[in-house]
């Protein structure tokens, strides 16, 4: 079994910063893409950022220039550095990873709440 465990969410004022972490554990042979998604109340889950195994990245237009995704392949961990946070960034943030065990499968974390408010 594979588990993704997120940490780093919380309450922050507009303009502030947070860093999310997501560690994958279990019977892992390799991990392809890793990413972060978010879901605000009443809205669909949306892609925030994704990073490939080679380090190539993709961002939602709404976070470009403010958020940075990175990963530590040795630790099976993905990070999301969030700067200049806005109230509209408030959401539950979910980690996602394409993990190869005996086969390739998509896994999700349990989610971590990020609230941007004064």
Backbone atoms as SQL, in Angstrom:
CREATE TABLE atoms (id INTEGER PRIMARY KEY, chain TEXT, resi INTEGER, resn TEXT, atom TEXT, x REAL, y REAL, z REAL);
INSERT INTO atoms VALUES
  (1, 'A', 1, 'UNK', 'N', 0.830, -1.194, 0.000),
  (2, 'A', 1, 'UNK', 'CA', 0.000, 0.000, 0.000),
  (3, 'A', 1, 'UNK', 'C', 0.864, 1.244, 0.000),
  (4, 'A', 2, 'UNK', 'N', 0.338, 2.306, -0.577),
  (5, 'A', 2, 'UNK', 'CA', 1.033, 3.582, -0.646),
  (6, 'A', 2, 'UNK', 'C', 0.184, 4.627, 0.058),
  (7, 'A', 3, 'UNK', 'N', 0.840, 5.470, 0.840),
  (8, 'A', 3, 'UNK', 'CA', 0.157, 6.578, 1.504),
  (9, 'A', 3, 'UNK', 'C', 0.828, 7.890, 1.152),
  (10, 'A', 4, 'UNK', 'N', 0.024, 8.928, 0.980),
  (11, 'A', 4, 'UNK', 'CA', 0.512, 10.285, 0.804),
  (12, 'A', 4, 'UNK', 'C', 0.050, 11.085, 2.014),
  (13, 'A', 5, 'UNK', 'N', 0.995, 11.692, 2.717),
  (14, 'A', 5, 'UNK', 'CA', 0.671, 12.447, 3.924),
  (15, 'A', 5, 'UNK', 'C', 1.104, 13.893, 3.734),
  (16, 'A', 6, 'UNK', 'N', 0.123, 14.799, 3.795),
  (17, 'A', 6, 'UNK', 'CA', 0.382, 16.222, 3.609),
  (18, 'A', 6, 'UNK', 'C', 0.570, 16.911, 4.953),
  (19, 'A', 7, 'UNK', 'N', 1.283, 18.020, 4.926),
  (20, 'A', 7, 'UNK', 'CA', 1.430, 18.868, 6.106),
  (21, 'A', 7, 'UNK', 'C', 1.721, 20.287, 5.654),
  (22, 'A', 8, 'UNK', 'N', 1.532, 21.239, 6.573),
  (23, 'A', 8, 'UNK', 'CA', 1.923, 22.607, 6.295),
  (24, 'A', 8, 'UNK', 'C', 0.789, 23.589, 6.076),
  (25, 'A', 9, 'UNK', 'N', -0.445, 23.114, 6.057),
  (26, 'A', 9, 'UNK', 'CA', -1.557, 24.036, 5.881),
  (27, 'A', 9, 'UNK', 'C', -1.796, 24.874, 7.121),
  (28, 'A', 10, 'UNK', 'N', -2.715, 25.823, 7.008),
  (29, 'A', 10, 'UNK', 'CA', -3.045, 26.647, 8.159),
  (30, 'A', 10, 'UNK', 'C', -3.690, 27.950, 7.751),
  (31, 'A', 11, 'UNK', 'N', -3.732, 28.871, 8.721),
  (32, 'A', 11, 'UNK', 'CA', -4.318, 30.194, 8.511),
  (33, 'A', 11, 'UNK', 'C', -3.201, 31.205, 8.311),
  (34, 'A', 12, 'UNK', 'N', -3.339, 32.034, 7.284),
  (35, 'A', 12, 'UNK', 'CA', -2.319, 33.039, 6.993),
  (36, 'A', 12, 'UNK', 'C', -3.011, 34.299, 6.500),
  (37, 'A', 13, 'UNK', 'N', -2.403, 35.443, 6.759),
  (38, 'A', 13, 'UNK', 'CA', -2.962, 36.704, 6.297),
  (39, 'A', 13, 'UNK', 'C', -2.666, 36.916, 4.814),
  (40, 'A', 14, 'UNK', 'N', -3.490, 37.695, 4.138),
  (41, 'A', 14, 'UNK', 'CA', -3.189, 38.019, 2.728),
  (42, 'A', 14, 'UNK', 'C', -1.783, 38.596, 2.591),
  (43, 'A', 15, 'UNK', 'N', -1.083, 38.128, 1.552),
  (44, 'A', 15, 'UNK', 'CA', 0.291, 38.531, 1.336),
  (45, 'A', 15, 'UNK', 'C', 1.308, 37.636, 2.013),
  (46, 'A', 16, 'UNK', 'N', 0.836, 36.733, 2.852),
  (47, 'A', 16, 'UNK', 'CA', 1.725, 35.840, 3.579),
  (48, 'A', 16, 'UNK', 'C', 2.149, 34.630, 2.760),
  (49, 'A', 17, 'UNK', 'N', 2.890, 33.750, 3.416),
  (50, 'A', 17, 'UNK', 'CA', 3.439, 32.563, 2.753),
  (51, 'A', 17, 'UNK', 'C', 3.171, 31.313, 3.581),
  (52, 'A', 18, 'UNK', 'N', 3.068, 30.204, 2.880),
  (53, 'A', 18, 'UNK', 'CA', 2.987, 28.879, 3.485),
  (54, 'A', 18, 'UNK', 'C', 3.757, 27.904, 2.619),
  (55, 'A', 19, 'UNK', 'N', 4.239, 26.843, 3.237),
  (56, 'A', 19, 'UNK', 'CA', 4.901, 25.775, 2.484),
  (57, 'A', 19, 'UNK', 'C', 4.215, 24.456, 2.815),
  (58, 'A', 20, 'UNK', 'N', 3.679, 23.818, 1.799),
  (59, 'A', 20, 'UNK', 'CA', 3.052, 22.512, 1.950),
  (60, 'A', 20, 'UNK', 'C', 4.056, 21.418, 1.601),
  (61, 'A', 21, 'UNK', 'N', 3.949, 20.307, 2.322),
  (62, 'A', 21, 'UNK', 'CA', 4.778, 19.141, 2.044),
  (63, 'A', 21, 'UNK', 'C', 3.881, 17.924, 1.892),
  (64, 'A', 22, 'UNK', 'N', 4.329, 16.980, 1.095),
  (65, 'A', 22, 'UNK', 'CA', 3.594, 15.725, 0.909),
  (66, 'A', 22, 'UNK', 'C', 4.612, 14.606, 0.750),
  (67, 'A', 23, 'UNK', 'N', 4.592, 13.674, 1.684),
  (68, 'A', 23, 'UNK', 'CA', 5.526, 12.559, 1.664),
  (69, 'A', 23, 'UNK', 'C', 4.800, 11.275, 1.303),
  (70, 'A', 24, 'UNK', 'N', 5.352, 10.564, 0.339),
  (71, 'A', 24, 'UNK', 'CA', 4.805, 9.280, -0.073),
  (72, 'A', 24, 'UNK', 'C', 5.575, 8.163, 0.601),
  (73, 'A', 25, 'UNK', 'N', 4.850, 7.147, 1.076),
  (74, 'A', 25, 'UNK', 'CA', 5.491, 6.015, 1.726),
  (75, 'A', 25, 'UNK', 'C', 4.789, 4.735, 1.322),
  (76, 'A', 26, 'UNK', 'N', 5.499, 3.632, 1.486),
  (77, 'A', 26, 'UNK', 'CA', 4.934, 2.337, 1.132),
  (78, 'A', 26, 'UNK', 'C', 5.853, 1.583, 0.191),
  (79, 'A', 27, 'UNK', 'N', 5.279, 0.626, -0.506),
  (80, 'A', 27, 'UNK', 'CA', 6.037, -0.233, -1.407),
  (81, 'A', 27, 'UNK', 'C', 6.212, 0.473, -2.762),
  (82, 'A', 28, 'UNK', 'N', 7.087, 1.467, -2.792),
  (83, 'A', 28, 'UNK', 'CA', 7.244, 2.329, -3.956),
  (84, 'A', 28, 'UNK', 'C', 8.473, 1.931, -4.765),
  (85, 'A', 29, 'UNK', 'N', 8.270, 1.695, -6.053),
  (86, 'A', 29, 'UNK', 'CA', 9.400, 1.460, -6.947),
  (87, 'A', 29, 'UNK', 'C', 9.887, 2.781, -7.536),
  (88, 'A', 30, 'UNK', 'N', 8.944, 3.593, -7.965),
  (89, 'A', 30, 'UNK', 'CA', 9.285, 4.910, -8.500),
  (90, 'A', 30, 'UNK', 'C', 8.027, 5.765, -8.505),
  (91, 'A', 31, 'UNK', 'N', 8.227, 7.061, -8.653),
  (92, 'A', 31, 'UNK', 'CA', 7.105, 7.986, -8.743),
  (93, 'A', 31, 'UNK', 'C', 7.266, 8.815, -10.000),
  (94, 'A', 32, 'UNK', 'N', 6.240, 8.857, -10.827),
  (95, 'A', 32, 'UNK', 'CA', 6.265, 9.696, -12.014),
  (96, 'A', 32, 'UNK', 'C', 5.876, 11.116, -11.595),
  (97, 'A', 33, 'UNK', 'N', 4.813, 11.649, -12.165),
  (98, 'A', 33, 'UNK', 'CA', 4.428, 13.016, -11.831),
  (99, 'A', 33, 'UNK', 'C', 3.898, 13.118, -10.404),
  (100, 'A', 34, 'UNK', 'N', 4.169, 14.255, -9.771),
  (101, 'A', 34, 'UNK', 'CA', 3.590, 14.593, -8.465),
  (102, 'A', 34, 'UNK', 'C', 2.985, 15.981, -8.600),
  (103, 'A', 35, 'UNK', 'N', 1.903, 16.218, -7.880),
  (104, 'A', 35, 'UNK', 'CA', 1.267, 17.512, -8.046),
  (105, 'A', 35, 'UNK', 'C', 0.400, 17.903, -6.877),
  (106, 'A', 36, 'UNK', 'N', -0.090, 19.115, -6.976),
  (107, 'A', 36, 'UNK', 'CA', -1.002, 19.677, -5.985),
  (108, 'A', 36, 'UNK', 'C', -2.272, 20.143, -6.692),
  (109, 'A', 37, 'UNK', 'N', -3.394, 19.810, -6.080),
  (110, 'A', 37, 'UNK', 'CA', -4.701, 20.265, -6.536),
  (111, 'A', 37, 'UNK', 'C', -5.365, 20.979, -5.354),
  (112, 'A', 38, 'UNK', 'N', -6.405, 21.738, -5.638),
  (113, 'A', 38, 'UNK', 'CA', -7.142, 22.383, -4.564),
  (114, 'A', 38, 'UNK', 'C', -8.627, 22.405, -4.885),
  (115, 'A', 39, 'UNK', 'N', -9.414, 22.453, -3.802),
  (116, 'A', 39, 'UNK', 'CA', -10.862, 22.511, -3.960),
  (117, 'A', 39, 'UNK', 'C', -11.419, 23.495, -2.945),
  (118, 'A', 40, 'UNK', 'N', -12.013, 24.540, -3.464),
  (119, 'A', 40, 'UNK', 'CA', -12.666, 25.539, -2.622),
  (120, 'A', 40, 'UNK', 'C', -14.131, 25.156, -2.436),
  (121, 'A', 41, 'UNK', 'N', -14.784, 25.650, -1.374),
  (122, 'A', 41, 'UNK', 'CA', -16.194, 25.311, -1.150),
  (123, 'A', 41, 'UNK', 'C', -17.057, 25.654, -2.353),
  (124, 'A', 42, 'UNK', 'N', -17.853, 24.696, -2.786),
  (125, 'A', 42, 'UNK', 'CA', -18.767, 24.921, -3.899),
  (126, 'A', 42, 'UNK', 'C', -18.128, 24.888, -5.264),
  (127, 'A', 43, 'UNK', 'N', -16.835, 24.572, -5.327),
  (128, 'A', 43, 'UNK', 'CA', -16.133, 24.550, -6.618),
  (129, 'A', 43, 'UNK', 'C', -15.540, 23.169, -6.875),
  (130, 'A', 44, 'UNK', 'N', -15.202, 22.938, -8.132),
  (131, 'A', 44, 'UNK', 'CA', -14.574, 21.674, -8.496),
  (132, 'A', 44, 'UNK', 'C', -13.085, 21.690, -8.128),
  (133, 'A', 45, 'UNK', 'N', -12.543, 20.501, -7.947),
  (134, 'A', 45, 'UNK', 'CA', -11.114, 20.387, -7.695),
  (135, 'A', 45, 'UNK', 'C', -10.355, 20.833, -8.942),
  (136, 'A', 46, 'UNK', 'N', -9.289, 21.615, -8.739),
  (137, 'A', 46, 'UNK', 'CA', -8.518, 22.130, -9.869),
  (138, 'A', 46, 'UNK', 'C', -7.028, 21.908, -9.658),
  (139, 'A', 47, 'UNK', 'N', -6.333, 21.805, -10.776),
  (140, 'A', 47, 'UNK', 'CA', -4.883, 21.659, -10.730),
  (141, 'A', 47, 'UNK', 'C', -4.241, 22.964, -10.283),
  (142, 'A', 48, 'UNK', 'N', -3.292, 22.861, -9.362),
  (143, 'A', 48, 'UNK', 'CA', -2.499, 24.016, -8.940),
  (144, 'A', 48, 'UNK', 'C', -1.131, 23.969, -9.617),
  (145, 'A', 49, 'UNK', 'N', -0.435, 22.851, -9.459),
  (146, 'A', 49, 'UNK', 'CA', 0.894, 22.702, -10.040),
  (147, 'A', 49, 'UNK', 'C', 1.240, 21.226, -10.113),
  (148, 'A', 50, 'UNK', 'N', 2.076, 20.878, -11.081),
  (149, 'A', 50, 'UNK', 'CA', 2.527, 19.502, -11.234),
  (150, 'A', 50, 'UNK', 'C', 3.997, 19.510, -11.617),
  (151, 'A', 51, 'UNK', 'N', 4.722, 18.483, -11.168),
  (152, 'A', 51, 'UNK', 'CA', 6.146, 18.361, -11.479),
  (153, 'A', 51, 'UNK', 'C', 6.440, 16.933, -11.914),
  (154, 'A', 52, 'UNK', 'N', 7.150, 16.798, -13.025),
  (155, 'A', 52, 'UNK', 'CA', 7.514, 15.485, -13.514),
  (156, 'A', 52, 'UNK', 'C', 8.724, 14.927, -12.790),
  (157, 'A', 53, 'UNK', 'N', 9.025, 13.673, -13.061),
  (158, 'A', 53, 'UNK', 'CA', 10.153, 13.026, -12.399),
  (159, 'A', 53, 'UNK', 'C', 11.477, 13.690, -12.759),
  (160, 'A', 54, 'UNK', 'N', 11.510, 14.331, -13.913),
  (161, 'A', 54, 'UNK', 'CA', 12.721, 15.026, -14.344),
  (162, 'A', 54, 'UNK', 'C', 12.792, 16.476, -13.927),
  (163, 'A', 55, 'UNK', 'N', 11.736, 16.955, -13.272),
  (164, 'A', 55, 'UNK', 'CA', 11.736, 18.320, -12.766),
  (165, 'A', 55, 'UNK', 'C', 10.966, 19.323, -13.601),
  (166, 'A', 56, 'UNK', 'N', 10.400, 18.901, -14.728),
  (167, 'A', 56, 'UNK', 'CA', 9.602, 19.846, -15.510),
  (168, 'A', 56, 'UNK', 'C', 8.322, 20.181, -14.756),
  (169, 'A', 57, 'UNK', 'N', 7.889, 21.426, -14.843),
  (170, 'A', 57, 'UNK', 'CA', 6.761, 21.904, -14.045),
  (171, 'A', 57, 'UNK', 'C', 5.683, 22.551, -14.905),
  (172, 'A', 58, 'UNK', 'N', 4.473, 22.572, -14.336),
  (173, 'A', 58, 'UNK', 'CA', 3.343, 23.242, -14.962),
  (174, 'A', 58, 'UNK', 'C', 2.515, 23.859, -13.846),
  (175, 'A', 59, 'UNK', 'N', 2.028, 25.087, -14.081),
  (176, 'A', 59, 'UNK', 'CA', 1.260, 25.809, -13.072),
  (177, 'A', 59, 'UNK', 'C', -0.065, 26.300, -13.637),
  (178, 'A', 60, 'UNK', 'N', -1.058, 26.401, -12.753),
  (179, 'A', 60, 'UNK', 'CA', -2.277, 27.091, -13.117),
  (180, 'A', 60, 'UNK', 'C', -1.949, 28.572, -13.302),
  (181, 'A', 61, 'UNK', 'N', -2.630, 29.221, -14.242),
  (182, 'A', 61, 'UNK', 'CA', -2.359, 30.638, -14.502),
  (183, 'A', 61, 'UNK', 'C', -2.534, 31.479, -13.243),
  (184, 'A', 62, 'UNK', 'N', -3.473, 31.099, -12.394),
  (185, 'A', 62, 'UNK', 'CA', -3.798, 31.895, -11.214),
  (186, 'A', 62, 'UNK', 'C', -2.682, 31.903, -10.166),
  (187, 'A', 63, 'UNK', 'N', -1.742, 30.970, -10.246),
  (188, 'A', 63, 'UNK', 'CA', -0.682, 30.907, -9.233),
  (189, 'A', 63, 'UNK', 'C', 0.708, 31.159, -9.813),
  (190, 'A', 64, 'UNK', 'N', 0.816, 31.327, -11.115),
  (191, 'A', 64, 'UNK', 'CA', 2.123, 31.553, -11.742),
  (192, 'A', 64, 'UNK', 'C', 2.788, 32.782, -11.144),
  (193, 'A', 65, 'UNK', 'N', 4.077, 32.637, -10.813),
  (194, 'A', 65, 'UNK', 'CA', 4.821, 33.744, -10.242),
  (195, 'A', 65, 'UNK', 'C', 4.680, 33.855, -8.736),
  (196, 'A', 66, 'UNK', 'N', 3.742, 33.118, -8.145),
  (197, 'A', 66, 'UNK', 'CA', 3.548, 33.180, -6.687),
  (198, 'A', 66, 'UNK', 'C', 3.855, 31.847, -6.017),
  (199, 'A', 67, 'UNK', 'N', 3.532, 30.730, -6.685),
  (200, 'A', 67, 'UNK', 'CA', 3.735, 29.400, -6.128),
  (201, 'A', 67, 'UNK', 'C', 4.889, 28.716, -6.842),
  (202, 'A', 68, 'UNK', 'N', 5.615, 27.874, -6.095),
  (203, 'A', 68, 'UNK', 'CA', 6.702, 27.093, -6.673),
  (204, 'A', 68, 'UNK', 'C', 6.592, 25.650, -6.184),
  (205, 'A', 69, 'UNK', 'N', 6.545, 24.730, -7.142),
  (206, 'A', 69, 'UNK', 'CA', 6.519, 23.308, -6.801),
  (207, 'A', 69, 'UNK', 'C', 7.923, 22.731, -6.951),
  (208, 'A', 70, 'UNK', 'N', 8.279, 21.829, -6.040),
  (209, 'A', 70, 'UNK', 'CA', 9.574, 21.165, -6.115),
  (210, 'A', 70, 'UNK', 'C', 9.417, 19.765, -5.519),
  (211, 'A', 71, 'UNK', 'N', 10.431, 18.935, -5.732),
  (212, 'A', 71, 'UNK', 'CA', 10.357, 17.579, -5.199),
  (213, 'A', 71, 'UNK', 'C', 11.741, 17.082, -4.809),
  (214, 'A', 72, 'UNK', 'N', 11.730, 16.166, -3.845),
  (215, 'A', 72, 'UNK', 'CA', 12.943, 15.483, -3.413),
  (216, 'A', 72, 'UNK', 'C', 12.733, 14.010, -3.742),
  (217, 'A', 73, 'UNK', 'N', 13.329, 13.551, -4.818),
  (218, 'A', 73, 'UNK', 'CA', 13.092, 12.179, -5.268),
  (219, 'A', 73, 'UNK', 'C', 13.626, 11.151, -4.271),
  (220, 'A', 74, 'UNK', 'N', 14.695, 11.484, -3.585),
  (221, 'A', 74, 'UNK', 'CA', 15.263, 10.547, -2.619),
  (222, 'A', 74, 'UNK', 'C', 14.324, 10.332, -1.434),
  (223, 'A', 75, 'UNK', 'N', 13.534, 11.365, -1.117),
  (224, 'A', 75, 'UNK', 'CA', 12.614, 11.300, 0.016),
  (225, 'A', 75, 'UNK', 'C', 11.168, 11.075, -0.422),
  (226, 'A', 76, 'UNK', 'N', 10.948, 10.926, -1.728),
  (227, 'A', 76, 'UNK', 'CA', 9.572, 10.743, -2.248),
  (228, 'A', 76, 'UNK', 'C', 8.634, 11.838, -1.730),
  (229, 'A', 77, 'UNK', 'N', 9.114, 13.055, -1.771),
  (230, 'A', 77, 'UNK', 'CA', 8.373, 14.175, -1.193),
  (231, 'A', 77, 'UNK', 'C', 8.224, 15.295, -2.224),
  (232, 'A', 78, 'UNK', 'N', 7.050, 15.909, -2.227),
  (233, 'A', 78, 'UNK', 'CA', 6.796, 17.060, -3.077),
  (234, 'A', 78, 'UNK', 'C', 6.418, 18.236, -2.191),
  (235, 'A', 79, 'UNK', 'N', 6.847, 19.428, -2.599),
  (236, 'A', 79, 'UNK', 'CA', 6.605, 20.635, -1.837),
  (237, 'A', 79, 'UNK', 'C', 5.852, 21.658, -2.697),
  (238, 'A', 80, 'UNK', 'N', 5.134, 22.537, -2.009),
  (239, 'A', 80, 'UNK', 'CA', 4.512, 23.672, -2.683),
  (240, 'A', 80, 'UNK', 'C', 4.774, 24.909, -1.829),
  (241, 'A', 81, 'UNK', 'N', 5.647, 25.776, -2.333),
  (242, 'A', 81, 'UNK', 'CA', 5.911, 27.038, -1.672),
  (243, 'A', 81, 'UNK', 'C', 4.919, 28.057, -2.198),
  (244, 'A', 82, 'UNK', 'N', 4.129, 28.630, -1.304),
  (245, 'A', 82, 'UNK', 'CA', 3.075, 29.560, -1.701),
  (246, 'A', 82, 'UNK', 'C', 3.379, 30.925, -1.111),
  (247, 'A', 83, 'UNK', 'N', 3.624, 31.897, -1.971),
  (248, 'A', 83, 'UNK', 'CA', 3.917, 33.271, -1.559),
  (249, 'A', 83, 'UNK', 'C', 2.816, 34.202, -2.042),
  (250, 'A', 84, 'UNK', 'N', 2.784, 35.390, -1.477),
  (251, 'A', 84, 'UNK', 'CA', 1.807, 36.414, -1.868),
  (252, 'A', 84, 'UNK', 'C', 0.392, 35.837, -1.900),
  (253, 'A', 85, 'UNK', 'N', 0.043, 35.147, -0.852),
  (254, 'A', 85, 'UNK', 'CA', -1.245, 34.460, -0.820),
  (255, 'A', 85, 'UNK', 'C', -2.408, 35.444, -0.822),
  (256, 'A', 86, 'UNK', 'N', -3.477, 35.030, -1.487),
  (257, 'A', 86, 'UNK', 'CA', -4.680, 35.841, -1.635),
  (258, 'A', 86, 'UNK', 'C', -5.869, 35.094, -1.017),
  (259, 'A', 87, 'UNK', 'N', -6.909, 35.812, -0.622),
  (260, 'A', 87, 'UNK', 'CA', -8.097, 35.130, -0.089),
  (261, 'A', 87, 'UNK', 'C', -8.650, 34.072, -1.037),
  (262, 'A', 88, 'UNK', 'N', -8.542, 34.302, -2.330),
  (263, 'A', 88, 'UNK', 'CA', -9.058, 33.317, -3.293),
  (264, 'A', 88, 'UNK', 'C', -8.211, 32.052, -3.385),
  (265, 'A', 89, 'UNK', 'N', -7.083, 32.018, -2.686),
  (266, 'A', 89, 'UNK', 'CA', -6.295, 30.782, -2.596),
  (267, 'A', 89, 'UNK', 'C', -6.827, 29.855, -1.501),
  (268, 'A', 90, 'UNK', 'N', -7.791, 30.328, -0.730),
  (269, 'A', 90, 'UNK', 'CA', -8.373, 29.514, 0.325),
  (270, 'A', 90, 'UNK', 'C', -9.035, 28.273, -0.255),
  (271, 'A', 91, 'UNK', 'N', -8.627, 27.104, 0.239),
  (272, 'A', 91, 'UNK', 'CA', -9.135, 25.834, -0.280),
  (273, 'A', 91, 'UNK', 'C', -8.520, 24.689, 0.523),
  (274, 'A', 92, 'UNK', 'N', -9.030, 23.505, 0.275),
  (275, 'A', 92, 'UNK', 'CA', -8.342, 22.298, 0.727),
  (276, 'A', 92, 'UNK', 'C', -7.369, 21.895, -0.380),
  (277, 'A', 93, 'UNK', 'N', -6.121, 21.718, -0.016),
  (278, 'A', 93, 'UNK', 'CA', -5.086, 21.372, -0.982),
  (279, 'A', 93, 'UNK', 'C', -4.778, 19.881, -0.873),
  (280, 'A', 94, 'UNK', 'N', -4.794, 19.214, -2.019),
  (281, 'A', 94, 'UNK', 'CA', -4.578, 17.772, -2.092),
  (282, 'A', 94, 'UNK', 'C', -3.299, 17.459, -2.868),
  (283, 'A', 95, 'UNK', 'N', -2.537, 16.556, -2.323),
  (284, 'A', 95, 'UNK', 'CA', -1.359, 16.036, -3.001),
  (285, 'A', 95, 'UNK', 'C', -1.776, 14.872, -3.906),
  (286, 'A', 96, 'UNK', 'N', -1.104, 14.758, -5.034),
  (287, 'A', 96, 'UNK', 'CA', -1.385, 13.687, -5.986),
  (288, 'A', 96, 'UNK', 'C', -0.071, 13.124, -6.522),
  (289, 'A', 97, 'UNK', 'N', -0.027, 11.806, -6.714),
  (290, 'A', 97, 'UNK', 'CA', 1.199, 11.205, -7.244),
  (291, 'A', 97, 'UNK', 'C', 0.873, 9.969, -8.072),
  (292, 'A', 98, 'UNK', 'N', 1.585, 9.829, -9.173),
  (293, 'A', 98, 'UNK', 'CA', 1.507, 8.617, -9.996),
  (294, 'A', 98, 'UNK', 'C', 2.632, 7.699, -9.529),
  (295, 'A', 99, 'UNK', 'N', 2.250, 6.663, -8.787),
  (296, 'A', 99, 'UNK', 'CA', 3.224, 5.809, -8.106),
  (297, 'A', 99, 'UNK', 'C', 3.277, 4.441, -8.762),
  (298, 'A', 100, 'UNK', 'N', 4.485, 3.989, -8.993),
  (299, 'A', 100, 'UNK', 'CA', 4.674, 2.650, -9.551),
  (300, 'A', 100, 'UNK', 'C', 5.071, 1.700, -8.431),
  (301, 'A', 101, 'UNK', 'N', 4.202, 0.726, -8.180),
  (302, 'A', 101, 'UNK', 'CA', 4.533, -0.374, -7.274),
  (303, 'A', 101, 'UNK', 'C', 4.709, -1.605, -8.169),
  (304, 'A', 102, 'UNK', 'N', 3.756, -2.520, -8.132),
  (305, 'A', 102, 'UNK', 'CA', 3.749, -3.595, -9.136),
  (306, 'A', 102, 'UNK', 'C', 3.111, -3.111, -10.427),
  (307, 'A', 103, 'UNK', 'N', 2.409, -2.012, -10.337),
  (308, 'A', 103, 'UNK', 'CA', 1.775, -1.378, -11.498),
  (309, 'A', 103, 'UNK', 'C', 1.689, 0.112, -11.200),
  (310, 'A', 104, 'UNK', 'N', 1.313, 0.894, -12.201),
  (311, 'A', 104, 'UNK', 'CA', 1.236, 2.342, -12.058),
  (312, 'A', 104, 'UNK', 'C', -0.179, 2.731, -11.642),
  (313, 'A', 105, 'UNK', 'N', -0.254, 3.526, -10.577),
  (314, 'A', 105, 'UNK', 'CA', -1.565, 3.929, -10.065),
  (315, 'A', 105, 'UNK', 'C', -1.502, 5.346, -9.520),
  (316, 'A', 106, 'UNK', 'N', -2.648, 6.030, -9.597),
  (317, 'A', 106, 'UNK', 'CA', -2.763, 7.396, -9.114),
  (318, 'A', 106, 'UNK', 'C', -3.203, 7.394, -7.648),
  (319, 'A', 107, 'UNK', 'N', -2.502, 8.137, -6.799),
  (320, 'A', 107, 'UNK', 'CA', -2.827, 8.214, -5.377),
  (321, 'A', 107, 'UNK', 'C', -3.096, 9.666, -4.974),
  (322, 'A', 108, 'UNK', 'N', -3.956, 9.807, -3.938),
  (323, 'A', 108, 'UNK', 'CA', -4.287, 11.126, -3.389),
  (324, 'A', 108, 'UNK', 'C', -3.991, 11.163, -1.899),
  (325, 'A', 109, 'UNK', 'N', -3.592, 12.344, -1.431),
  (326, 'A', 109, 'UNK', 'CA', -3.495, 12.565, -0.002),
  (327, 'A', 109, 'UNK', 'C', -4.853, 12.912, 0.582),
  (328, 'A', 110, 'UNK', 'N', -4.869, 13.114, 1.906),
  (329, 'A', 110, 'UNK', 'CA', -6.138, 13.347, 2.595),
  (330, 'A', 110, 'UNK', 'C', -6.570, 14.809, 2.523),
  (331, 'A', 111, 'UNK', 'N', -5.672, 15.682, 2.140),
  (332, 'A', 111, 'UNK', 'CA', -5.991, 17.101, 2.028),
  (333, 'A', 111, 'UNK', 'C', -5.556, 17.889, 3.244),
  (334, 'A', 112, 'UNK', 'N', -5.170, 19.139, 3.009),
  (335, 'A', 112, 'UNK', 'CA', -4.802, 20.043, 4.096),
  (336, 'A', 112, 'UNK', 'C', -5.441, 21.408, 3.819),
  (337, 'A', 113, 'UNK', 'N', -6.026, 21.998, 4.850),
  (338, 'A', 113, 'UNK', 'CA', -6.750, 23.252, 4.686),
  (339, 'A', 113, 'UNK', 'C', -5.786, 24.431, 4.669),
  (340, 'A', 114, 'UNK', 'N', -5.964, 25.290, 3.681),
  (341, 'A', 114, 'UNK', 'CA', -5.252, 26.570, 3.621),
  (342, 'A', 114, 'UNK', 'C', -6.307, 27.671, 3.636),
  (343, 'A', 115, 'UNK', 'N', -6.207, 28.553, 4.617),
  (344, 'A', 115, 'UNK', 'CA', -7.144, 29.668, 4.738),
  (345, 'A', 115, 'UNK', 'C', -6.367, 30.971, 4.734),
  (346, 'A', 116, 'UNK', 'N', -6.724, 31.851, 3.799),
  (347, 'A', 116, 'UNK', 'CA', -6.078, 33.157, 3.677),
  (348, 'A', 116, 'UNK', 'C', -7.110, 34.213, 4.070),
  (349, 'A', 117, 'UNK', 'N', -6.875, 34.825, 5.212),
  (350, 'A', 117, 'UNK', 'CA', -7.860, 35.774, 5.741),
  (351, 'A', 117, 'UNK', 'C', -7.191, 36.717, 6.734),
  (352, 'A', 118, 'UNK', 'N', -7.696, 37.935, 6.773),
  (353, 'A', 118, 'UNK', 'CA', -7.207, 38.896, 7.755),
  (354, 'A', 118, 'UNK', 'C', -8.078, 38.874, 9.002);
